[in-house]
Amino acid sequence: MGFVTQAKDSAPRAVVSLSSLPVEAQTAQRLIHAGGPFPYSKDGIVFGNRERLLPRHPRGYYREYTVQTPGSRDRGARRIVCGGQQATAPEACYYTDDHYASFRLIAQ
């Protein structure tokens, strides 16, 4: 799973390597860096961080992307949330497989 690191203004956070994530997450991460095309119309929308599990930043800093779930009839629970000024060059990306209940920092 990875080791734990301390974020500047939040609780300890697990770190995960991209290669250890499901292949669908790896594909989504490649699409993020390429600027799309994304399979879902909601991909790239602003993520509000209402759960306050990610480091605090101004609204609009985070964007969310769907990680496809094989066999799911909807978007499922898996997402990548990236933060930064440039969508194709995020400063940090986080993976959640439980619809925002927890996040793991994706090691770059």
Buried (B, 14 or more C-beta within 10 A) or exposed (E): EBEEEEBEEEEEBBBBEBEBBBEBBBBBBEBBEEEEEBEEEEBBEEBEBEEEBBBEBEEEBBBBBBBBBEEEEEBBBBBBBBBBEEBEEBEBBBBBBEEBEBBBBBBE
